[in-house]
């Protein structure tokens, strides 16, 4: 997965540099703006990758914490302990 993202980001950066080089040669603002937007999208992909990796780690740790809680709440029966104490 990291190799695919690295390839995409490298391609976007290369494309942005080509657009900006053409913008300097032709004195066109629109190509410079397009290059900036492509470079910004490459940076956003990297930022989202790091944010999502932290989020996935958080979700995995939270899931293992709650699995132990549900196992202890059943206490060997099909119903949680608070339902059995109502009877």
C-alpha positions in Angstrom: 0.0 0.0 0.0 2.8 2.4 0.9 4.5 1.6 -2.4 1.4 2.5 -4.4 0.9 5.8 -2.5 4.6 6.7 -2.9 4.3 6.0 -6.7 1.2 8.2 -7.0 2.7 11.0 -5.0 6.0 10.9 -6.9 4.0 11.0 -10.2 2.0 14.0 -9.0 5.1 15.9 -7.9 6.8 15.2 -11.2 3.7 16.4 -13.1 3.6 19.6 -11.0 7.2 20.4 -11.7 6.6 19.9 -15.4 3.6 22.2 -15.3 5.5 24.9 -13.4 8.5 24.6 -15.7 6.2 25.2 -18.7 4.6 28.1 -16.9 7.9 29.8 -16.5 8.8 29.2 -20.1 5.5 30.5 -21.5 4.9 33.1 -18.8 1.4 31.7 -18.1 -0.2 32.1 -14.7 -2.7 29.3 -15.3 -0.1 26.6 -15.7 1.6 27.8 -12.5 -1.7 27.6 -10.6 -2.3 24.2 -12.0 1.1 23.0 -10.9 0.5 24.4 -7.4 -2.8 22.6 -7.2 -1.3 19.3 -8.3 1.5 19.7 -5.7 -1.1 20.5 -3.1 -3.0 17.4 -3.9 0.2 15.3 -3.5 0.8 16.9 -0.1 -2.8 16.2 0.9 -2.5 12.5 0.0 0.6 12.2 2.2 -1.2 14.0 5.1 -4.3 11.9 4.8 -2.2 8.7 4.7 -0.5 9.7 8.0 -3.9 10.7 9.6 -5.6 7.5 8.6 -2.7 5.3 9.8 -3.0 6.8 13.3 -6.8 6.4 13.2 -6.6 2.8 12.2 -4.2 2.1 15.0 -6.5 3.9 17.5 -9.5 1.8 16.3 -7.6 -1.5 16.6 -6.6 -0.7 20.1 -10.1 0.4 21.1 -11.6 -2.8 19.7 -9.3 -5.0 21.7 -10.2 -3.0 24.9 -13.9 -3.5 24.4 -13.6 -7.2 23.5 -12.4 -7.9 27.0 -15.2 -5.9 28.5 -17.9 -7.8 26.7 -16.4 -11.2 27.7 -16.3 -10.3 31.4 -19.9 -8.9 31.2 -21.4 -12.2 30.1 -20.0 -14.2 33.1 -20.5 -17.5 31.4 -24.2 -17.1 30.6 -26.0 -15.9 27.5 -27.2 -12.7 29.2 -25.1 -9.9 30.8 -24.8 -9.8 34.6 -27.2 -6.8 35.0 -30.1 -8.7 33.3 -29.7 -11.7 35.6 -29.8 -9.5 38.7 -33.2 -8.0 37.7 -35.0 -11.4 38.3 
